[in-house]
Amino acid sequence: MTIWPVDVGIQPCTDKCLGDISVSCHGDRLTMSNRHFQMDVLIDESSLIVQKLVHHDATDESWVTHSQLPVWSLPQFQAFGAPGEPELDVQTICDHPLLTDQMVVSVTYYLSSLQMRLRYQFTLYPNVAGLRTQLKFQFETAHDPEHIPSWLGDSLSLQLAMNLEYSRRLGVGFYNDTQHRNSRLTPIRRAMQMAGMPDALEIWDWNNILYIERHNAGLAIVKESHKTVNQNGIDGGAFLVEKNQLGVSGFGLCSNHYQGTAWHDLPGWRETWANWLVFYRGDQSARQLAIKQFDRARYPFKPQRDAIVMSNTWGSRGSGERSRQAADQANVLREIDSAADLGIDLVQIDDGWQCEPAAIDPTSIDRDWLPNPEKWPDGWQALVSHAQAKGVRLGLWFNSHVDVQKMLSNLDAGGFVRFKLDFANCQT
């Protein structure tokens, strides 16, 4: 890790490389690039300004126009004064068991009047035509909910000055949760296209991907959130397109999400939903390939770890209580037989296996977290023997309120190699 305190306008030249990635800082000018693209950023005393964004595989024409538009917008905090001197931090991550090789570039500001740190982070991957951006906060004192940016206000995690006069814009989103919210006639994917200079503010609040194309070159902006067409999620945000600029809202920071916990009592950084900037050249196939290539860099696939076919007891008899009834010994043993016949690697036992709480509430902590003797007369013993005989692995469901020792006790007793932790907010 290398830390460069940025004395704006004076910082000497410093360079870092990883594969084809190059990061250099010349005074207040930060340049990040690989063989596919280049981004030039001005490190201002109060913000960052993207001044150049070029896709070398398509054209040397910059996607952004030269402007003084900050890369983020936080009007809620502007009244509290300018931040202190920024600090530039560069980390190189190699040979990580879960991540691909990458370079992480962060610029951190400290707002002393709020006792808050603000960090903007860029992540680059070798030989990948794109980068990831993310805004983070660290609070030392409690802040009122009114200081938390809203999903469709002036607060933006990314904004770029762009000339959109000859552009095509294609929004793509996906529907989710066919078990409860979709009928057989509900499509899986929604797409909508606009072209030419926007006449007024365009609000794309249902999609996670917005493609911007001109000539034969494209830039995909991906919102790394759980928002879908039919579910807004937690502060999923929107793409805001105007005549000369693009903005992305949605921080994923909601006061009720923390159940009254003060911000400064939560350890670490509060991370907002990240954004991807992915470049491509060509038709629809090129769009899809570019997203898949970036996704593989962001979430690397390792066959031994990730290549698994799994079935789950939830949904085998419908939803709700009917699915809980499916998590009994007789039914699970039958599902193991079916899994072995079909070549399924793992059977996961969902909600319903455990002793019931006083009231039927999947988030209740009023339970022993033992196999319900009415459903599992042999405990886990018959399950373990049958699964081993059939060559099928096992997984087990818990809710996020489970005591860790009780969870581990069940995992050990049943030989479970995978677990599902439901209703969890992992703050990542």
N, C-alpha and C positions, 0 to 999 in steps of 0.2 A: 504494500500500500504506500502511495506517495501522497503527501498533503502539500499543496501549494497555497499559502495565504496570498490572496490576490490584493496587491496594492494597485488599485485601478489606475491604468495608464503608465505604470512603471514596471510591471512584472516582466522579467527577462524570458527569453525563449526556453521552453522545456518540452521534451518530447517523450512519449511512451508508445510502445507498439505491442501488438499481439496478433500473430499471423499477418493478415493484410490490413488489420486495424491500425490506424495512427491517430493519436491524440496529441495536440500541441497547443501551448498557450504562449502567445506573443503579446505582451502587455495586457490589454484588456480584451484581446481577441482569442477566443477558444475555437479551434477547428477539430472536428471529429470526422473521420472518413474510413472507408475501406474501398476496395476496387469498384464497388457498385455505386457509391454515393458520397456526398460531402455535405456537412452542415457546418456553417460558420455562425458563431454566437458571440454577441457583444455582452461582456459582463459589466453591467452598469452598477452604480452604487446602490440601487434599490430594486433592480430586477435583471432579467436576462432578455435579450432581444435576438430572435433568429433573423439573420440578415441574408443568408444564402442557404439554399437547399437544392442540390443538383443530383439528378440521377444520371450517372455517366453512361449507362447502357442504352439510354434513349436519346438524350440531348444534353447539351451543356447549358441550356436555358434554365434559370433558377425557378423553382416552384413558388418561392416567396419574393415579394418586392421589397426593396430597401425602404425600411420604415423605422419608426421608433415605437412600434407596438410590442409591449411586453409579452413574454411567452405565457404568462398567467395573468389573471385579473382577480384581485381580492379587495374590492372597495370597502369591505367591512373592516379591514385592518389599516387602510390608508390614513384614517383620522388619528391614528396613534403614533404617527411619525415615521420617519425613514428608518430602515434597518441599519445595522452596523456594517462594518467592512466584511465583504463576502470571503468565503474560504473555499478553495477548490480542492477536491479530493478525488484521486484516481485509484481504483482497485482492479487488479487483474486476478481473475478466478480461473484456475486450471485444474484439471484432473479431479473435479468434485464428484462425489458419488451420485448426486442427484441432478446436477446442472451441467450444461454444455460449457465449453470454454467461453468466456465473455469478459468484456471490459466495462466497468461501471464508473461513470463520471458524475460526480455530485458537486453542486454549488450550494453552500449553506449560508443563510443570512440569520442574524440574531436581532429580534425586535425587543430591545431592552424594556421599553415602556409596557409591553405585554408579557415580558418574561417568556417569550416564545421563540423557538427556532423554526425556520422555514427552509426546506431543502428541496431542490429540483434535481432530479436524477435522470441520466441518460444511460441506457444499456445497449451496447453494441456487440454483435456476434460476428466472428470471422466468416467471410465469404457469404454473408446473408444481406440481401438488399433491403435493409430497413433497420429501424432502431425503436426502442421502447422508452417512453418518457413517463415520469411519475412525480407528483407533488406530495410532500410529506410535511407533517407538523409535529412539533414536540412542545408540550405546554408544561410550564413549571408552576402555574397557578390555575385555579378554576376559571372558566369563562362561561358567560351566559349563553344559552342556546341561540340567541339572536346573532351571536358572532360566528356561528357555524353556517357556512354558505348553503344556500338553498339549491335545489336541483335545477331550477330554470330562472336563475337570477343573473346578476352581472358577474358572478364568480365563475371563473373558467380555469380548468386545469391545463388547457392548451389553447393558444390562439396564434394564428399565422396571418400575416398580410399577404393576400393572394389576388391576382387579377383573374377573375372568373368569367370574363366576357365570352370566351369561346369554349367554355368547358361543358362537359356532360357530367351529371351527378347521378349516381345510382346508389340507392339505399337498399340494403339487404338485411332482413331480420328473420328470426326463427321462432316458431311457436313452441311451447313447452308444456309438459305435464298432461299428456293425453289421458291419463287415468282419471283426472277430475274435471278438466276445463275444456277439452276438445271433443267434438263429435267426430264421427267417421268422415264427415264432409269437410272438416277443418284442414286447410293445407298445412304443410310442414314449414314452408318458406314463403315469405312475402318480399316482393321487390317493387320499387318505384323509381322512375327516372325523370329528371329535369334537365333542361339544356339552356345554354345561353346565359347572358348576364341576369342575375336575380333582380326582379322588379321590386321586391320587398324582402323582408327578413324571412328566410326559410327555416322552419323548425322541424328537424327530423328527430322525433322523440320516441320512436318505436323500434329503431334498428340499432344494431351494434357495429355495423360496417357501413361506411360511406366511401364509395369510390369516386374520385375526381379524375376525369380524363380530358385530355386535349391532344388533338392529332392522334398519334399512336402510343402515347405515353400515359401512364396512370399512376396515381398515388392513392393507396387505400389507407383510411384512418379507421382503426379498430378500437372500440371501447372495451377494455378488459374488465367487464362487469358481468353480473348474472342476469341482466335485463333481457327480457324476451318481448316479442310482439304483444303477447297477451298478459304479461306480468311486468310491472315496472321495477320490481326489486327494491333494493334499498338505495335511494338516491342515484338511480341509474343514469340520469342526465339526458342530454340531447346534443345533436350537432346543430350549430347555429351558423347559417350561411348568409352572408350579406354581399354587397357589391364588390368590396375590396378586402374581405377578410373571412376567415373561418374560425369559429370558436367551438370548444367542446366543454360542456358543463357536466355536473354529476360527480360528487366527491366520495359518495358512500359513507359520509359522516353524518349520522343523525343522533340527536341528543337522546331520544328514547331507546336507541340501540344499546346504550351503555347502562340502562336501568338505574339512572340517577348517580352513577359513579362519576366523581369529579375527573376532569380530563387529566389533571396533573397526578392523580393517583394511579393512572394506568401506565405501566412501564413501557419504555421504548417509544418508537415513532408511530403516529397515527397516519397510516398510508391511505391515500385516496386511490380511486380506480385509475389504473394506468391506461395509457394510450399507445397504440402501435402506429408507426408511420412506415408503410411497406410500399416499395416501388416495383413497378412491372412495366412490361411493354408487350402489347399485343391484344388478343381478344379475350373472351370469357375464360377460356382455358388458362391463359396466362394469369388472369386475376386469381383464379382458384389455386393455381400452382404456387403463386407468390405467398398467399396466405398460409398454405400448407407448409411451405418451406420455413416460413418464419415461426409458425406454430411448433414445428419440430425442433427448432433451435430453442424456443422459449420453454417447451415442455418435452425434453428429450425422451425418446422411446428406447427402452432396453428390453429386448425380448424375454430374457429370463425373469425379469421383474414384472413386466407389463403385459406380456402376451398371455392372457388368461380368459377363458370362457366361464362365466359365472351365472348361476341361476339363483333366484331369491324367492323365499316363501311369500313375501308380500305381493299381493295381486293375484295369487293362484286361485283364489276363490272370490275375487272382488276386493273392494277396499274396506277400511274400517275394521269392525269386529270380525267380519268374515275372514279377513286376512290374518287376524290374530289367531283364529281357530286353526289355521293351516300350520301354525308353528308348534305342532304336537309330535310326539314320538312316532306314531304310526304313519302319519302323512310324510314326515321328513324321511323316514326309512324308504318309503315308496319313491320319493323324489330322488334319493340317492341311486336307487335302481335305474330310474329313468335317465339320470345324468350319466351313469356309466354306459348305458346303451347309446346315448346320443353323443358321447365324447365330450361332455361338459366337465371342466376341470374341478369346479368348486361349487358347493351348495351353501348358500348363506341363509341362516335362520334369522328371520326378522322378528319384530315385536310380537309378543304373545307367548314366548317360551317361559317367561319368568313368573314368579309368584305375583299375584295381582295386588295393587295397592288398595287402600280403603275405597277410593273412588277411581273410576276408570279415567285416567289422565296420563297420557304418555310422557309428560314431563314431571310427574310426581316423583318425589324422592322417598315416599312412604312405601318401601318394598324391600325385600331381603336380597334380591338379585340372586336367587337360587332357582334351578329348574322347578317349575310347578309340578308337584308330585302327582297331581291329577292328570297332567299331560305327559309327564316324563316319569313313569313309575320306576324305571331303571336308572334315573339320573342321566348322566352322560355316558355310562358304560356301554350300553347297547349301541348307541350312536357311534362311538369310537370304533368298536369292533366291526360294525357293518361298513363304515366308511373305509376303513383300512382294507377290508376284504374286497371291496369294489374299486379301490384305487382312486377314491374321490376325496378331495380336500374339503375343509369346512371353514365357514365364517359365521360370526355371531353379531347380532344387533345389540346396541346399548343406547340409552339417551345420554345427553351430555352431563346430566347430574349424577351419574353413577360414581360411587366411590372407587378410586383407582385400584385399591387392593381387592375389592370384590370383582372388578372386571378382570384383573390378572388371575384371580383364583379360578374363574370360569374358563378363561382361555387356556390355562394349564390343564385343568381337569378334562376338558373336551378336546384337547389337541387342536384348537382352532388356530389357523394360520393367518386369518384376516378378520378384521372387525369393522363394523359400521357404527359411527358415533353420530347419532341424530340430534337435531335441534342445537347444533354447536355453532358458536360464533368464535372463530379462531383468530380474529383480528389480524389477518394477513392481507 
